[in-house]
Amino acid sequence: MRVSLFAIALLFSLPSHAAMVSAPVDYEVGGKKMQSVLVYDDAVKTPRPGLVMTPDWLGITPDNLSLAKQVAGKDYVVLVADVYGVDVRPKNPDEAGAATKAMYQDRSALRARINGALAQLKAQAGKAPLDGRHWGAFGFCFGGTTSLDLARSGADVAGVVSFHGNLSGDPAFKDDIKARILVLHGADDRFESPEQIAGFQTEMRDAKADWQFLSYGGAVHCFAIPTADGSVPGCRYDPLAAKRAFAQMRAFFAEAFAG
């Protein structure tokens, strides 16, 4: 999928003085070497909330780092989470499918890795301009699923946002949800069946979670990813739905961090 800088610019505008830091963060989870990437605007010195971003199935790519920088702006410090390990960097949809399949088959490892990424973000307090009090997470497609699993694991974050993520949990684990949850869904997304949506909503009710589920009419899978050009069937960027969804995410985090 090709980068559409114009499409990204429709979502956000960065001040001309922005000095975006992009720094690797190396660590291990369960003996597996990981390398996430910390991004933030170093020209703004005000401490701010920290967010863990899990990208789509392609993982950490230049396109996904660009998107993380746009989200971070002057408002957040964002850690782009590596949940595959340094030895897995998918180059195409086939490799990405194999990588996500392995993670879906081992949700305990996935939970450990996303919690490990959160711990690394929190460890940056005092080094990066983090306020040390406000934490959240968001993700796209497979990353949306991963972010929901972070919430399901009982992680100490104020809020979690899923953009067109797979909604199915793992019945092997009992939910321990403390975070507020926002699901942003394409109303015409064929990757999630009505039964899966209903199952997720039942799961949230049973967990007594504070949750919201918003559907965008006409939007399909990947609607918030500027580079989704339809080359993967059923996966296409929708600029209007994306603009609304990102605005909703910012309002959601503002509310979550306020109280």
Backbone torsions as a table, in degrees:
resi	resn	phi	psi	omega
1	MET	NA	135.7	-175.0
2	ARG	-89.8	151.9	179.4
3	VAL	-73.2	134.4	172.7
4	SER	-115.2	93.1	-178.2
5	LEU	-65.4	-33.6	177.6
6	PHE	-63.1	-41.0	-179.9
7	ALA	-64.2	-41.0	178.3
8	ILE	-63.2	-40.4	-178.5
9	ALA	-63.8	-26.4	176.9
10	LEU	-65.5	-27.6	-178.0
11	LEU	-81.6	-44.8	-171.3
12	PHE	-139.8	159.5	170.1
13	SER	-134.9	126.4	179.7
14	LEU	-94.9	143.9	175.8
15	PRO	-62.6	149.8	-174.4
16	SER	-64.6	-21.4	-177.4
17	HIS	-89.1	3.3	-175.4
18	ALA	-58.4	135.0	175.0
19	ALA	-120.8	89.8	-172.4
20	MET	-81.2	119.3	175.1
21	VAL	-83.4	140.1	174.5
22	SER	-137.8	100.5	-171.4
23	ALA	-123.0	130.6	176.9
24	PRO	-69.0	146.6	176.5
25	VAL	-125.6	110.7	-177.0
26	ASP	-98.9	136.6	-179.8
27	TYR	-165.3	-179.6	177.8
28	GLU	-128.8	147.6	172.5
29	VAL	-131.6	117.1	-179.3
30	GLY	57.7	35.0	179.7
31	GLY	82.4	-1.7	-180.0
32	LYS	-96.0	128.2	179.0
33	LYS	-75.9	129.4	-178.9
34	MET	-122.2	154.1	172.3
35	GLN	-142.7	99.0	173.3
36	SER	-89.0	175.4	-177.4
37	VAL	-133.1	127.8	179.4
38	LEU	-95.5	129.4	178.9
39	VAL	-129.7	139.6	175.3
40	TYR	-168.9	163.7	178.4
41	ASP	-87.7	109.6	-177.4
42	ASP	-78.3	-11.7	178.0
43	ALA	-75.4	-17.5	177.8
44	VAL	-103.1	121.0	-174.7
45	LYS	-94.5	-8.8	-178.2
46	THR	-64.3	127.8	174.5
47	PRO	-59.8	144.4	-173.7
48	ARG	-145.5	168.5	178.7
49	PRO	-64.0	156.9	176.1
50	GLY	-110.9	135.2	179.8
51	LEU	-125.2	137.5	170.5
52	VAL	-94.2	122.9	176.6
53	MET	-108.1	123.1	171.5
54	THR	-102.5	119.3	-176.8
55	PRO	-70.2	179.9	174.2
56	ASP	-68.1	-172.1	-170.6
57	TRP	-63.6	-17.1	177.5
58	LEU	-76.7	-11.1	176.4
59	GLY	75.3	-147.4	-175.9
60	ILE	-80.9	106.9	179.3
61	THR	-128.7	164.3	175.3
62	PRO	-55.5	-39.2	178.7
63	ASP	-62.7	-45.1	-178.0
64	ASN	-71.1	-31.5	174.2
65	LEU	-67.3	-38.0	176.4
66	SER	-61.4	-42.0	178.2
67	LEU	-64.5	-40.6	178.1
68	ALA	-60.9	-40.7	179.0
69	LYS	-65.1	-38.4	178.4
70	GLN	-65.1	-40.9	178.4
71	VAL	-66.9	-43.2	-177.3
72	ALA	-60.7	-49.4	-178.5
73	GLY	45.9	-134.9	176.5
74	LYS	-100.7	4.8	-170.6
75	ASP	-101.4	-26.1	-173.3
76	TYR	-138.4	157.3	161.5
77	VAL	-102.3	127.3	-175.0
78	VAL	-118.0	129.2	170.5
79	LEU	-102.2	115.8	176.9
80	VAL	-82.4	112.7	-167.7
81	ALA	-81.9	132.7	168.5
82	ASP	-92.1	116.1	176.4
83	VAL	-114.3	-0.7	177.8
84	TYR	-93.0	-34.7	-171.3
85	GLY	106.1	155.5	-173.6
86	VAL	-64.9	-20.5	-177.8
87	ASP	-88.3	0.8	-179.8
88	VAL	-124.4	106.2	177.3
89	ARG	-133.1	90.2	-175.3
90	PRO	-57.0	139.0	-179.6
91	LYS	-106.7	-10.1	-178.2
92	ASN	-158.4	170.9	-178.4
93	PRO	-58.6	-34.5	179.7
94	ASP	-63.9	-46.3	179.2
95	GLU	-67.5	-36.6	177.9
96	ALA	-65.2	-40.4	178.2
97	GLY	-62.0	-40.1	178.4
98	ALA	-66.3	-38.5	-179.3
99	ALA	-67.1	-44.3	-179.8
100	THR	-69.5	-35.3	177.9
101	LYS	-59.0	-42.5	179.2
102	ALA	-62.1	-38.0	-179.5
103	MET	-72.8	-40.1	178.2
104	TYR	-63.7	-29.2	179.5
105	GLN	-80.8	-9.9	179.9
106	ASP	-138.1	72.2	-175.5
107	ARG	-67.1	-24.8	177.0
108	SER	-65.2	-39.8	176.7
109	ALA	-66.8	-40.1	178.8
110	LEU	-61.2	-44.7	178.8
111	ARG	-63.2	-41.2	179.3
112	ALA	-63.1	-39.7	-176.4
113	ARG	-73.2	-38.1	178.8
114	ILE	-73.5	-33.7	173.4
115	ASN	-68.2	-33.7	175.3
116	GLY	-64.3	-38.9	176.7
117	ALA	-64.2	-42.6	177.5
118	LEU	-60.2	-43.4	178.8
119	ALA	-61.0	-37.9	178.9
120	GLN	-68.3	-37.7	175.9
121	LEU	-61.7	-47.3	-179.4
122	LYS	-62.8	-31.3	-179.8
123	ALA	-70.2	-14.0	179.2
124	GLN	-81.6	-8.3	177.7
125	ALA	-58.8	130.9	-175.5
126	GLY	95.7	-17.9	176.6
127	LYS	-107.5	-49.3	175.1
128	ALA	-98.6	163.6	-177.2
129	PRO	-76.6	62.6	178.2
130	LEU	-96.6	143.4	177.9
131	ASP	-80.7	-11.9	175.5
132	GLY	74.9	7.1	-176.7
133	ARG	-125.6	-29.7	-171.8
134	HIS	-113.9	119.4	-176.3
135	TRP	-130.8	142.8	177.3
136	GLY	-152.6	-179.7	-179.4
137	ALA	-151.7	151.0	174.8
138	PHE	-152.6	161.4	-179.4
139	GLY	-164.8	165.5	-173.9
140	PHE	-119.9	129.6	177.9
141	CYS	56.6	-116.2	175.8
142	PHE	-56.1	-35.4	177.2
143	GLY	-66.5	-30.0	174.6
144	GLY	-66.2	-42.2	175.6
145	THR	-59.4	-45.0	-179.0
146	THR	-61.9	-41.1	178.4
147	SER	-64.8	-39.4	176.4
148	LEU	-64.5	-37.4	177.2
149	ASP	-66.2	-31.7	174.3
150	LEU	-60.8	-45.3	178.0
151	ALA	-65.2	-43.6	-179.2
152	ARG	-60.3	-28.3	-177.1
153	SER	-78.4	-4.6	179.7
154	GLY	86.7	19.4	-177.6
155	ALA	-60.8	148.4	-179.0
156	ASP	-85.1	77.3	174.6
157	VAL	-131.7	151.9	-177.3
158	ALA	-76.6	-35.0	-176.4
159	GLY	-155.2	154.1	179.7
160	VAL	-136.1	135.9	-178.9
161	VAL	-124.2	132.3	175.5
162	SER	-114.5	120.8	171.3
163	PHE	-96.2	116.4	178.0
164	HIS	39.0	49.1	178.5
165	GLY	-89.4	158.8	169.7
166	ASN	-65.9	130.5	-170.6
167	LEU	-93.9	-9.8	-173.8
168	SER	-72.6	129.9	174.1
169	GLY	-88.0	-166.9	178.1
170	ASP	-119.2	113.2	-177.5
171	PRO	-63.3	-10.9	178.1
172	ALA	-72.3	-15.7	-179.2
173	PHE	-115.3	142.1	173.9
174	LYS	-91.9	130.1	-178.3
175	ASP	-64.1	142.1	174.3
176	ASP	-137.3	68.8	-169.2
177	ILE	-88.5	121.1	175.1
178	LYS	-109.1	-26.9	-176.1
179	ALA	-79.7	151.9	166.0
180	ARG	-71.4	148.6	-175.4
181	ILE	-127.3	134.2	174.7
182	LEU	-126.9	121.2	176.0
183	VAL	-108.1	124.7	179.3
184	LEU	-111.1	115.2	-164.5
185	HIS	-128.6	140.9	172.2
186	GLY	-80.6	125.5	-176.4
187	ALA	-62.5	-24.1	178.8
188	ASP	-107.4	23.0	177.5
189	ASP	-73.4	114.2	-177.4
190	ARG	-88.2	-0.4	179.0
191	PHE	-80.7	-17.9	179.2
192	GLU	-118.4	119.5	-178.3
193	SER	-79.0	160.4	174.3
194	PRO	-55.6	-34.0	179.3
195	GLU	-67.1	-38.5	178.1
196	GLN	-66.9	-40.0	178.4
197	ILE	-64.2	-46.1	178.9
198	ALA	-62.1	-40.0	178.8
199	GLY	-63.2	-40.6	177.8
200	PHE	-63.3	-44.4	-178.6
201	GLN	-65.4	-37.5	174.3
202	THR	-63.7	-41.5	177.4
203	GLU	-58.1	-44.8	-179.3
204	MET	-65.4	-39.3	178.0
205	ARG	-64.9	-45.1	-179.2
206	ASP	-62.8	-33.1	-179.8
207	ALA	-82.0	-5.4	-177.1
208	LYS	55.0	41.3	-179.1
209	ALA	-81.8	156.5	170.0
210	ASP	-90.9	100.2	-170.6
211	TRP	-134.0	153.1	174.8
212	GLN	-132.9	145.9	178.8
213	PHE	-133.5	112.9	-177.7
214	LEU	-115.3	131.7	178.5
215	SER	-111.5	139.1	179.5
216	TYR	-109.3	115.7	-176.6
217	GLY	-58.9	133.5	178.2
218	GLY	82.8	-12.9	-177.7
219	ALA	-82.7	145.2	178.9
220	VAL	-116.1	-170.9	179.0
221	HIS	-59.6	146.9	178.5
222	CYS	70.7	16.6	-173.0
223	PHE	-60.7	-20.2	-177.6
224	ALA	-99.2	3.6	-178.1
225	ILE	-101.7	110.7	-173.9
226	PRO	-58.5	-26.1	-177.8
227	THR	-89.3	-0.8	-179.6
228	ALA	-75.6	103.6	-171.7
229	ASP	-106.7	9.1	180.0
230	GLY	91.5	-2.4	178.9
231	SER	-65.0	-27.2	168.2
232	VAL	-95.2	117.0	-175.5
233	PRO	-53.4	134.0	177.8
234	GLY	80.4	8.4	-174.8
235	CYS	-126.7	104.5	-175.5
236	ARG	-148.5	139.7	177.9
237	TYR	-68.4	139.5	176.6
238	ASP	-128.9	102.6	-172.5
239	PRO	-60.4	-37.4	-179.1
240	LEU	-70.3	-46.7	178.1
241	ALA	-62.0	-40.0	179.5
242	ALA	-63.4	-45.7	179.3
243	LYS	-57.8	-45.1	179.1
244	ARG	-65.5	-41.1	-176.8
245	ALA	-67.4	-43.1	179.1
246	PHE	-66.6	-36.6	175.4
247	ALA	-64.0	-39.2	178.5
248	GLN	-65.2	-39.3	178.4
249	MET	-62.1	-44.5	-178.9
250	ARG	-63.9	-40.7	177.2
251	ALA	-64.9	-38.6	178.9
252	PHE	-62.3	-47.1	-179.7
253	PHE	-67.9	-37.1	177.6
254	ALA	-59.2	-41.9	178.8
255	GLU	-69.1	-44.9	-178.2
256	ALA	-62.5	-41.4	-177.6
257	PHE	-76.5	-19.1	179.1
258	ALA	-78.9	-19.5	-177.6
259	GLY	-178.6	NA	NA
